[in-house]
Amino acid sequence: MHTHADKTNENKKRSVSNGDSQMQSGGQVTFEFEDNLPEAVAQRKLQEIANNSPQVSQLKAFQNMANNIQSKQSIQLFSTPIIQRVEADETGAYIGYTIGGDTPTFYFENGHFTQEHTKPDNIGWHPNKSDRHFIKNIKEESRNEYVENREVWDRNKKSKFGLEIESGKHDAKEGEGMMVEGDVHKDKDGKEKVRLHPSRGRLIYPTEKDYKYSASDAISVASKGVLAKNEEKTVSS
C-alpha cells in the first residue's frame, strides 16, 4: 500500500545522490541539487531541442545582422558628411559673375557658386565666412602684388592690405581690373583681420554692356547645386 510514496522518496534520494558535493572553508559539505524528476528532465530536453531548432538559429542570425547594421549606422552618424542643397533664399541678392574658365562663377550677397575649378572639391556653393564681406575689382598691379607676396607677408601685413582694398584704395576703373573678395573679422584681442581670396577673372556686373548671365540664370544653377566638398561639415556628437 506504500508503493507510490516509496517511489517518490526513492527518486528524491536519487536526485540527492546525483548532486555534486563541495567542501566549504568551514569544513562543511554542501550539495548542489539537480532536479532529476521525469517531468523536469523532459522539460529540459524539450528546451534543448527548441534552442537548437533551425527556426531559432535563423532568428538568432537575423538578430545578429540587425545589431551589426545598427552599430555601423551609429558610427556613420559621426563621420558621414552632410550633403547640403542650396536653398533659394540662402544666396541673397545676385551681384555678378566671373569667367575664369569655360563656365561662370556666380556671386551673391551671401556667397558664391563655383561651376568649374582645377580642384574638384572647390566646385559648389561657398557661403561667406563672416558678416563683413566685400567683393571688389581691383587694379591688376594690386592684385598681382598680393598674389606674389602672400606667402611671405605676415598676417598683419595681409590684413592691412585687405583693409585698404575694402576702403577702395585699390579700386579699378569700371570694366577693368581683377576681382578679389575678403572677409573681415576680429581676433581675440579685438584687432581686425582680413582673409583675402583673389579670383581668376574680373567681376562682371549686371550694369555692364557685355553682361550675359541674369539673376535668374545664376539662381537656377545655384539652386540645383550643393555645398562644395571643402565646405562640408560632419555630424558631431
C-alpha positions in Angstrom: 0.0 0.0 0.0 3.0 2.3 0.3 4.3 1.8 -3.3 3.7 5.3 -4.6 5.3 7.0 -1.6 8.3 4.7 -1.7 8.9 5.5 -5.3 8.7 9.2 -4.6 11.2 9.0 -1.8 13.5 6.8 -3.9 13.5 9.5 -6.7 14.3 12.2 -4.2 17.2 10.1 -2.8 18.5 9.5 -6.3 18.4 13.3 -7.0 20.5 13.9 -3.9 22.9 11.2 -4.8 23.4 12.7 -8.3 24.2 16.1 -6.8 27.8 17.3 -6.6 29.2 17.8 -3.1 31.6 20.7 -2.3 33.7 21.3 0.7 33.4 24.9 2.1 36.2 26.6 4.0 34.4 25.9 7.3 34.7 22.2 6.7 31.0 21.8 6.0 29.9 19.8 3.0 27.3 21.4 0.7 25.3 19.8 -2.1 24.2 21.2 -5.5 20.9 19.6 -6.3 19.8 18.7 -9.8 16.2 18.1 -10.4 16.0 14.6 -12.0 12.3 14.1 -11.7 10.9 12.8 -15.0 8.9 15.9 -15.6 11.9 18.2 -15.2 14.2 16.0 -17.4 11.6 16.1 -20.1 11.2 19.9 -19.9 15.0 20.4 -20.2 15.2 18.1 -23.3 12.3 20.0 -24.9 14.1 23.3 -24.2 17.4 22.0 -25.7 15.5 20.8 -28.9 13.8 24.2 -29.2 17.1 26.1 -28.8 18.8 24.0 -31.4 16.0 24.1 -33.9 16.6 25.7 -37.4 14.0 28.3 -36.8 15.6 29.6 -33.6 19.1 29.5 -35.2 17.7 31.6 -38.1 16.1 34.1 -35.7 19.4 34.5 -33.8 21.3 35.0 -37.1 18.8 37.8 -38.1 19.1 39.4 -34.8 22.9 39.5 -35.0 22.7 41.0 -38.5 20.3 43.7 -37.3 22.6 44.5 -34.4 25.6 44.8 -36.7 23.7 47.1 -39.1 22.6 49.3 -36.2 26.1 49.5 -34.9 27.5 50.6 -38.3 24.8 53.2 -38.7 25.6 54.7 -35.3 29.3 55.0 -36.3 28.4 56.6 -39.7 26.3 59.3 -37.9 29.5 60.8 -36.6 31.6 60.5 -39.8 29.3 61.0 -42.8 29.4 64.4 -44.3 26.1 66.2 -44.8 25.3 67.0 -48.5 23.5 70.3 -48.2 21.4 71.6 -51.0 21.5 75.4 -51.7 18.1 76.9 -50.7 16.6 79.6 -52.8 16.6 82.1 -50.0 20.2 81.2 -48.9 22.1 83.1 -51.7 20.8 86.6 -51.1 20.9 89.2 -53.9 22.8 88.4 -57.1 25.9 90.6 -57.6 27.6 89.4 -60.8 29.9 86.7 -62.2 33.4 86.0 -63.2 34.7 83.9 -66.1 37.9 82.0 -65.1 37.3 79.0 -67.4 34.6 78.0 -69.7 31.7 78.5 -67.2 31.0 81.4 -64.9 31.2 81.6 -61.1 28.2 83.4 -59.7 28.5 85.8 -56.8 25.7 86.6 -54.4 25.2 88.7 -51.3 25.8 85.6 -49.1 28.4 83.6 -51.0 29.3 82.3 -54.4 28.7 79.2 -56.6 31.7 77.7 -58.5 30.9 75.6 -61.5 34.4 74.9 -62.7 37.7 74.6 -60.9 41.1 72.8 -61.2 40.3 71.3 -57.7 37.0 69.3 -57.8 36.4 69.9 -54.0 36.0 73.7 -54.8 33.0 73.1 -57.1 29.7 74.1 -55.5 28.3 76.6 -53.0 30.7 78.6 -50.8 28.9 80.7 -48.1 30.6 83.9 -46.8 32.8 83.3 -43.8 31.8 86.5 -41.9 29.0 89.1 -41.8 31.5 91.7 -43.1 32.3 90.6 -46.6 33.4 92.5 -49.6 33.8 91.9 -53.4 35.9 94.3 -55.5 37.5 94.7 -58.9 41.0 96.0 -58.0 43.9 97.1 -60.2 45.8 94.3 -61.8 49.1 95.5 -60.3 47.5 95.5 -56.8 46.1 92.0 -57.3 49.5 90.8 -58.6 51.3 92.4 -55.6 49.2 90.4 -53.2 49.5 87.1 -55.1 53.3 87.4 -55.3 53.7 88.3 -51.6 51.0 86.4 -49.7 53.4 83.6 -48.9 55.9 86.0 -47.3 53.7 88.6 -45.8 52.7 88.1 -42.2 49.1 88.2 -41.0 49.2 91.8 -40.1 50.5 92.9 -43.5 47.9 90.9 -45.3 45.1 92.4 -43.1 46.4 95.9 -43.7 46.4 95.3 -47.4 42.9 93.8 -47.2 41.5 96.8 -45.3 43.0 99.1 -48.0 41.1 97.1 -50.6 37.9 97.3 -48.6 38.3 101.1 -48.3 38.5 101.5 -52.1 42.2 102.4 -52.3 43.0 99.8 -54.9 39.7 100.0 -56.9 40.0 99.5 -60.7 38.2 101.6 -63.2 34.8 100.4 -64.5 35.2 97.5 -66.9 38.8 96.8 -65.8 40.8 95.0 -63.1 40.6 91.6 -61.4 38.2 90.5 -58.7 39.2 89.9 -55.1 36.9 89.0 -52.2 37.6 89.3 -48.5 36.2 88.5 -45.1 36.8 90.8 -42.1 36.7 89.6 -38.5 38.2 90.4 -35.2 40.7 88.3 -33.3 40.7 87.6 -29.6 42.5 91.0 -29.0 39.9 92.9 -30.9 42.1 93.6 -33.9 40.6 93.5 -37.4 41.9 90.6 -39.6 41.2 90.1 -43.3 41.1 86.9 -45.2 41.5 87.6 -49.0 40.7 85.4 -52.0 41.8 86.6 -55.4 39.8 85.5 -58.4 41.0 84.3 -61.8 38.9 86.9 -63.6 37.1 90.2 -63.4 33.7 90.5 -61.7 31.1 91.4 -64.3 28.2 93.4 -63.0 24.6 93.4 -64.5 25.1 97.1 -65.5 28.0 96.4 -67.9 27.4 96.2 -71.6 29.0 92.7 -72.1 26.9 91.3 -69.3 25.5 87.8 -70.2 24.1 86.0 -67.2 21.0 87.2 -65.4 20.0 86.7 -61.8 17.5 84.0 -62.9 20.3 82.2 -64.7 22.6 82.3 -61.6 19.9 81.3 -59.1 18.8 78.4 -61.4 22.3 77.0 -61.4 23.0 77.5 -57.7 19.6 76.0 -56.6 20.5 72.8 -58.4 23.9 72.5 -56.8 25.2 71.5 -53.4 27.6 72.8 -50.8 31.2 72.4 -52.1 33.1 69.5 -50.6 35.7 71.6 -49.0 32.9 73.5 -47.1 31.1 70.3 -45.9 30.6 69.8 -42.2 30.4 66.4 -40.5 27.9 65.5 -37.9 29.3 65.7 -34.4 28.0 64.4 -31.2 
